[in-house]
């Protein structure tokens, strides 16, 4: 995108950093040298309303670098098909979630959270008490009318789940036959 539009990074508030996190003048980079990997720079979008991750990001430990984040594309929540992110999860009400997770109305009221975000200064705030995170992947659910709706299995997990459900039942490593299951 940068090669086709020299203003691409500037318009989107994207900075080019070296591995030591020093800002590099992107106009001095010979982009034609890096048609693929390895790419020796880090691209970082400044905080703000147009940041692709929105204004708040919720990190939690996991082996997949998945996190929860706000989004500037609020209209995506109204769409039936919602797989527009590359594995991370958009949050519809990030300020309410932040207020709930921080659970500290004296130091982190909703107004204080909004002011911190509006400052455009990146901050890391650690929770006093850890909160378990459970991510569930559903390809079937019900709508507001109680009707079942099926969604695309974008991660192709349904087949493995169906095979596991159809496999013989095991209790603590022991196989149970049909007669034992009916008791």
C-alpha positions in Angstrom: 0.0 0.0 0.0 2.9 2.4 0.8 4.5 1.8 -2.6 1.3 2.8 -4.4 0.4 5.7 -2.1 3.4 7.6 -0.6 1.0 9.3 1.8 -0.4 6.0 3.1 1.5 6.0 6.4 1.1 9.7 7.1 -2.7 9.7 6.6 -3.1 6.7 8.9 -0.6 7.9 11.5 1.7 4.9 11.0 5.3 5.2 12.2 8.2 3.1 11.0 10.5 1.8 13.8 13.7 -0.1 13.8 14.2 -3.1 16.1 15.4 -0.8 18.9 12.1 1.1 18.6 13.7 4.2 17.1 11.5 6.1 14.7 12.8 5.9 11.1 12.0 8.5 8.4 9.9 6.3 6.1 10.6 8.4 3.1 14.3 7.3 3.4 13.5 3.6 3.3 14.0 1.8 0.0 10.7 -0.2 0.1 11.5 -2.1 -3.1 14.2 -4.0 -1.1 11.6 -5.7 1.0 9.0 -7.4 -1.3 8.5 -10.1 1.3 10.2 -11.4 4.5 12.4 -10.7 6.4 11.2 -7.1 7.0 13.6 -5.2 9.2 11.1 -2.6 10.5 8.2 -2.4 12.8 5.1 -0.6 11.7 3.1 1.1 14.6 0.0 3.1 14.3 -0.3 6.0 16.7 -3.2 5.9 19.2 -6.4 7.7 18.2 -9.9 7.3 17.0 -8.8 6.0 13.5 -6.4 3.4 14.9 -7.4 0.0 13.5 -7.6 -1.4 17.0 -9.7 1.4 18.2 -8.8 3.3 21.3 -8.5 0.5 23.9 -6.8 -2.9 23.7 -7.3 -5.6 26.3 -4.3 -8.0 26.5 -4.4 -11.3 28.3 -1.9 -14.2 28.4 -2.3 -16.7 25.6 -0.1 -18.6 23.2 -1.8 -17.1 20.1 -1.2 -13.3 20.5 -5.0 -12.9 20.6 -6.5 -9.9 22.4 -9.7 -7.9 22.7 -9.9 -4.5 21.2 -12.1 -1.6 20.3 -12.7 -0.7 16.7 -13.2 2.5 14.7 -15.5 0.5 12.4 -18.6 0.6 14.7 -21.0 -0.4 11.9 -19.4 -3.9 11.8 -21.4 -4.9 14.9 -24.6 -4.6 12.9 -23.5 -7.0 10.2 -24.5 -10.7 10.1 -21.0 -11.7 8.9 -18.5 -10.5 11.5 -15.2 -12.2 10.7 -13.3 -9.0 9.8 -10.4 -9.3 12.1 -7.3 -11.6 11.9 -8.0 -13.6 15.1 -8.4 -10.8 17.6 -11.8 -10.0 19.0 -13.6 -6.6 18.6 -15.4 -5.3 21.7 -18.6 -3.4 21.2 -18.6 -1.5 24.6 -14.9 -1.1 25.4 -15.3 1.6 28.0 -17.9 -0.4 30.0 -15.6 -3.4 29.8 -12.6 -1.3 31.0 -14.6 0.1 33.9 -15.8 -3.3 34.9 -12.4 -4.9 34.7 -10.6 -2.2 36.6 -13.3 -2.2 39.3 -11.9 1.0 40.8 -14.4 3.8 40.7 -12.1 6.2 42.7 -9.1 5.9 40.3 -10.8 4.6 37.2 -14.3 6.0 36.8 -15.7 6.0 33.3 -14.8 9.7 33.0 -11.2 9.0 34.0 -10.9 6.1 31.5 -12.3 8.4 28.7 -9.8 11.1 29.8 -6.9 8.7 29.7 -7.9 7.5 26.3 -8.4 11.0 25.0 -4.9 11.9 26.1 -3.6 9.8 23.2 -0.8 8.6 25.4 -0.3 4.8 25.4 -0.5 3.4 28.9 -0.5 -0.1 30.3 -2.8 -0.6 33.2 -2.6 -4.0 35.0 -5.6 -5.4 36.9 -5.3 -5.7 40.6 -7.1 -9.1 40.4 -6.7 -11.4 37.5 -9.9 -12.2 35.5 -10.3 -15.5 33.8 -10.9 -15.2 30.0 -13.0 -17.8 28.3 -13.3 -17.5 24.5 -16.0 -19.5 22.9 -16.4 -20.2 19.2 -20.0 -20.7 18.1 -21.2 -21.5 14.6 -24.8 -21.8 15.8 -26.9 -19.7 18.2 -30.3 -18.1 18.5 -31.4 -14.7 17.4 -33.6 -12.4 19.4 -36.7 -14.2 18.3 -35.3 -17.5 19.5 -34.8 -18.9 16.0 -31.6 -20.9 15.4 -29.1 -19.3 13.0 -26.1 -20.9 11.6 -22.9 -19.0 10.8 -19.9 -19.9 8.6 -17.3 -22.1 10.3 -14.5 -19.8 9.3 -11.9 -21.6 11.5 -13.1 -25.1 10.3 -13.6 -26.4 13.8 -17.1 -27.9 13.4 -15.9 -31.2 11.8 -13.5 -32.0 14.7 -16.3 -31.2 17.3 -18.7 -33.4 15.4 -16.2 -36.3 15.3 -15.6 -35.9 19.0 -19.3 -35.9 19.8 -19.8 -39.0 17.7 -16.9 -40.9 19.2 -17.4 -43.5 22.0 -17.9 -41.9 25.4 -14.9 -42.2 27.7 -14.9 -41.7 31.5 -11.5 -41.1 33.0 -9.8 -42.9 30.2 -12.1 -45.9 30.2 -14.3 -46.7 27.3 -18.0 -47.3 28.2 -20.2 -49.5 26.0 -23.8 -48.6 25.0 -25.3 -50.6 27.9 -23.2 -48.8 30.5 -24.1 -45.4 29.0 -27.8 -46.1 29.3 -27.7 -46.8 33.1 
